[in-house]
Amino acid sequence: MVRYTSFRVETPRPLGPFGASGTGEMPLSAPHIAVCNAIHDACGVRIKAIPATPDKIKAGLEELKK
């Protein structure tokens, strides 16, 4: 079973001190991965780009039927 994970990419911010950003931004990426994995577990559709809209799920279900 394939699971998506997150990884850190350093991108300097021009407005922060020494290119830094807020420390609260990193944990905000994990819920998206969890939701995409839950959608895959529930209906078998792999969402590869957020937001995971109903249209993307419906298109994925139609691909599974083929």
C-alpha angles and dihedrals in degrees: 000000000000117000126186119229133187127242133189122253117187113225116172114231114219094211099048126084109273088353093299127148133200118299091225094066098078098063091051093076098061099071091058091056091047092051093048091049090048090053089051092049092048102046109002096249116133111213109201100178130044140263094060098214126183088247091059091048092048091049090050092051090051089052090052090055091059 
